[in-house]
Amino acid sequence: MDFTDLTDTPRKQSMLAGTIFFMLIFPIYFAIMPTLVADEMIESGSSGISASWSVSFEETEITQIESETLSDGDTYDSFFDIMTESNIAYIMMEISCMDNDEPGPGFTDSADAKSDVSQVEGEFEDQENNGDCGMGGGVEMIWYSTENYTGDNYTFEGTENELRDTWSSNGEGVGTWAVTLTANIETNPVPIFGEVLDSDEDYEITWTAVTYELIIIPLIDGDI
């Protein structure tokens, strides 16, 4: 049988054309189907589909820095306003200082800090802390709006709804954060001749809010 025998009637021509079509289309179909499935899951929503997901976090920092010079017993109230629709990973407050007026033990300036979270959305506890200013010390406080947040990439097994519920701050952390700084200045009562008495300290208050967007991609067998 030669090629003419396969095309000598309209019916045979149609059957040959169909055979060639399917021979061409099937390899292409199976090559692009995984990509089409992944795109469809992303575009149409797959909140109820249990699958494997690649999870990552795109972080953005919101920072506020203040500098104050305080004498012994002076206080300073610092306020940090957070208004964002993004998820909040955590809020950090740091007070740094460097006592280089009177080197040596016994006369190191320090800082006392007490927070006020009454104007913040969510169940957060106030913190009190203190730290000396020797060798660049200070005070640090941190509050997590998203529990167990690390920002590390990982693979999740489950539905998209479960995944998004896991990584959502649900509006917690929005509002006005506040801390009161009290300066403690230690001065040598018997100064060495010519020594300048320590009368104040420079403090720097840094607020940092880390917000994030959740990046999730469905994994096809073979990608894991």
Secondary structure, DSSP 8 states (H G I E B T S, - for coil): --GGGGSSSHHHHHHHHHHHHHHHHHHHHHHHHHHHHHHHHHHH--TT--EEEEEEEEEEEEEEEEEEEEETT-EEEEEEEE--SSEEEEEEEEEEE---SS-STT---EEEEEEEEEEESS-----EEEEE-TTS-EEEEEEESSTT-----EEEEE-HHHHHHHT--TTTT-EEEEEEEEEE----SS--TT-----EEEEEEEEEEEEEEEEEEE--TT--
